[in-house]
């Protein structure tokens, strides 16, 4: 597993939130859980104003998804199988969203 890899969501909300983004440090691969940010389809997201820095938009297979950074959580690592793609090129935006969530800047 690699930080910033995207996986298919194995949970019950996969219809509206089909992907999960691994944001946990690669140094902690020995843990049996990992922190993920849900990637929710924009078409299934309520029309509310959220800070763009907190919830950046990513495009996967031509469809836009919102990083629901405030809804991040830990899941068992065994539920994440093969990565769909990597968002490593978006590391600055993802890290900024995490900093904004935890530190307010």
Secondary structure, DSSP 8 states (H G I E B T S, - for coil): --TTEEEE--STTTTT--EEEE-S-GGGTTSSEEEEEEEEEGGGS-S----TTTS-EEEETTEEEEEEEEEEEEEEGGG--S-SEE-GGGHHHHHHHHHHHHH--
